[in-house]
Amino acid sequence: MKNIMLFIIGVVILLLETFLTNFLNASVSINFLLVFIILISLYYDKNYSLVLGGILGLISDLVSGGIIGVTGVLFLATSYFISSIEKSIFKDDKKIICLLVYIVSAGYSLLNGVVSAIFFVPPSLFVALLKMIIVFPILNSLIAFVAYILFEDRLKKLRED
């Protein structure tokens, strides 16, 4: 039942992110689903977080009109990376969570930007790098900080069950 609820929460986040961000300024983007995948990978079963990351990434590509499979592979790789290192980091510290989200978001943004530049017309290199390495990761880290404060007890409960 918990697995189904996490999947439903992921789909709701995906739908809100996809449809509500169309009304916001397109130059600034927060990837709520990436933050969700990172937190789930830190506190939940490795196998389920891999499956959840891959499926939600694929659904994200289908819903948002992205290149099919890119987000799925990136979420799968993110989930695998986080699940692999989660035992060697102190995940009850908000600063470490924010740093981890920053690093993963920067890597995710760079890889996604490179793939998108191949298929679409890329923006100027300076602006793209500024967004991918500084702006998007900082925004995602702030969202992770707020989400961790709001859901800290529930995340720890996921780890215990």
Secondary structure, 3 states (H helix, E strand, C coil): CHHHHHHHHHHHHHHHHHHHHHHCCCCCCCCHHHHHHHHHHHHCCHHHHHHHHHHHHHHHHHHHCCCCCHHHHHHHHHHHHHHHHHHHCCCCCHHHHHHHHHHHHHHHHHHHHHHHHHHCCCCCHHHHHHHHHHHHHHHHHHHHHHHHHHHHHHHHHHHHC
